[in-house]
């Protein structure tokens, strides 16, 4: 065959060797904005930290690690060669490289550092673009801290290890490791999201706070971790427990991994079913208060679902824009053609709205005021519901921008697409999030007196949205419609998704009107709030400044 037939033309070059932080205007501007009042030395420190992580994210090495970790998924070894039960999970070296870089970059260390949540959220957003699967133990380890703080003794012992910037693989007594990882075990076969239906039993021992657990967990995250927070039924009701994999004397705790889940995506990460039979654990918090004890961990992991989806969306957009910049058809580059420009601009709006919302939530954690905590009570489940729902259709549209090239594994887009539904399911699916918002607004419909109502949360949410009052008539009208919805309780449970969707959109609209360039805010409000939009991406009003929106989405530098 003639070699001339294999000349490659009109193909986009590999997107490698770029700075995913400095080249992302929405992200870098957002971080700087939330650090506006911080000391200059701190601003410089965070900027340097994120530029370094951004360059690592865009490196050829990190992309190779991501491919290798997913091509070589973890393997379960239940027994050693002699028949001894060991219940270990083996990972490809690329997985350890990714996870180690995450830990050494401070992605499990947010709760005690200045601007800790903002810098950690931005870092998690960046590094997840290299590979998403390893983010599960990173997220669980980070989120375990507030739950453990309900017990000062346990927190003093474990928090320094959880927030360490040292990654040590392998199972050893926790006291012999400079850094540890945590997982979570709540879900059971018969209950799913209804954790109060859990049947795992915790029997107290003579020693104060020590129990023996018996039961089965249908979904246990990151089973190779050093410790787990799990829920089980104690004599006083559903309670939270810390279950270490290795006991202080070096013996293995009873922690039988039955199998690893064969999932749609997230292939590099191990998700498991485990059996507890005489498993030792320490109670965290009071008996019967397990959900309340672990709820801050759940809230933190829900925010990570938002960050993770925003990260996937940004990477998909980056690949789509890069391809359109270099691919020509019908006499012009794709990025110059009006209809493709409409599609890319629409994707860019979705990505920037998710990014701005993510950073706002992280900054609220750093502020730590009563007002910001009340705001988070509604904003986190609303954002978790909406951003994670938008991820899959956006990634699918970005894949289509590459045509057949996008459908091929080497492009990386199929891996993003398989990953995209995950964050909508984990840590409470869409219905759970929507009903959680209703619970904060009006209390539980299944409890006498509608227990749980938190009026301060709605006040804080509306005050945040109201900061953009008068800046855009479409946003003002959408807020008015939202208030009408909130005043009508008829059929509210069946309408929950519609209400929460509108809450998320007006919040995103408010943030963009205040902080994004005019062309971005105008296009978002016209389409998402004003109704001048079709049922698919690429249906923005043609009269908008779409070229400027696409230009803003390009990787720069």
Secondary structure, 3 states (H helix, E strand, C coil): CCHHHHCCCCCCCCCCCCCCCCCCHHHHHHHHHHCCCCCHHHHHHHHHHHHHHHHHHCCHHHHHHHHHHHHCCCEEEEECCCCCEEEEEECCHHHHHHHHHHHHCCCCCCCCCCCHHHHHHHHHHHHHHHCCCCHHHHHHHHHHHHHHCCCHHHHHHHHHHHCCCCCCCCCCCHHHCCCCCEEEEEECCCCCCCHHHCCCEEEECCCCCEEEEEEEEEEEECCCCCEEEEEEEECCEEEEEEEECECCCCCECCCEEEEECCCCCCCCCCEEEEEEEEEEEEEECCCCCHHHHHHHHHHHHHHHHHHHHHHHHHHHHHHHHHHHHHCEECCEEHHHCHHHHHHHHHHHHHHHHHHHHHHHHHHHHHHCCHHHHHHHHHHHHHHHHHHHHHHHHHHHHHHHHCCHHHHCHHHCHHHHHHHHCHHHHCCCCHHHHHHHHHHHHHCCCCCCCCCCCCHHHHHHHHHHHHCCCCCCHHHHHHHHHHHHHHHCCCCCCCCHHHHHHHHHHHHHHHHHHHHCCHHHHHHHHHHHHCCCCCCCCCCCCCCCCHHHHHHHHCCCC
